[in-house]
Amino acid sequence: MQTQINRIGVFTSGGDAPGMNAAIRAVVRSAIYYDRKVFGIFRGYQGMIEGDIEELQLRSVSNILDRGGTMLKSARSKEFRTKEGRRAAYEKLKEKNIDALVVIGGDGSFTGANIFEQEYGIPVIGIPGTIDNDLCGTNATIGYDSATNVVVECIDKIRDTASSHNRLFFIEVMGRDAGFIALRTGIATGAIAIMLPEKKQSIEDLISILDKASKRRKTSNIVIVAEGDELGGAVEIAKKIEEQYSFYETKVTVLGHIQRGGSPSCFDRVLASQMGVAAVEGLLEGESNVMTGSQNGKIVYVPLDEAIKHTIKLNPEILKLTKILTI
Ligand code: ATP
């Protein structure tokens, strides 16, 4: 392994996701395992600019593996988007002689990291930590599995009341630009329709689905709406349906931030642990400007600009399932 990297900074940025703590723990423990010093940068890029940085020890990350959120806190930093902000961040890293970075976050955080690496040459590796699963080059992002499990648990509970009252529930889940959470949870809960930003569906299409369901005497119906659907969120879509179709009593639940909270799933803990170790090993082997990705059970390094390309598509096989299983 190369020796020029001695002091690694780690931080979480953008929206928090369950499993971020497990990733921090893995970065800290593996850096120390390889005899390097490791520094926690609090509140993402904003904390970097303000020098909110502390050395972490093995015990600093005890008892966090099972905790949601992030012990390093997260933030969105407007200042880091400016050249002056990034210069200030670089000065603070230099004060601590930090010579490499691990950023745990989503596409925005990686865009910032990519620019920073090009400007200042500090090696950086990204770990995909976002519930949205919207990064290219990895089968899963840390937090996605936990968030979808929370959504499924909530919808199972809602279905109990839906089926007792001939109700139609519109349930809004996170996903401004990507429908991964909606699609997966829709399949897992037997939703009659799934409204996705990636798929055009009209109110008339939805009414035709509901009409068929009523003729089959279906008494409980769940429609999952990704918040970024072009027809609007669950409240707007339910209103449009109510104006034109009255067979079912309509109810709306917006799951909101409950989706981000709680203990990470076993899957996310393992993925975060693998990626945390791979990020440190990658840096020590000379990798930079890459994201750790999981592809068919193997951890790989994906160039950051590939990871943030936004070309990732919903799986057509899974999309087909929705059609077959809701007849
Ligand atoms: P999530 O997917 O959960 O929203 P994210 O990492 O995409 O996470 P963002 O808010 O988009 O979250 O980005 C996090 C931070 O990254 C921003 O607050 C900003 O400081 C930095 N960042 C994003 N885009 C850029 C950019 N173009 N240049 C510099 N910094 C950026």
Residues whose N, C-alpha, C, O or C-beta is under 5 A from the ligand:
A	BS01	ATP	S13 G14 G15 Y45 A75 R76 S77 K78 F80 R81 G105 G106 D107 G108 S109 T111 G112 T130
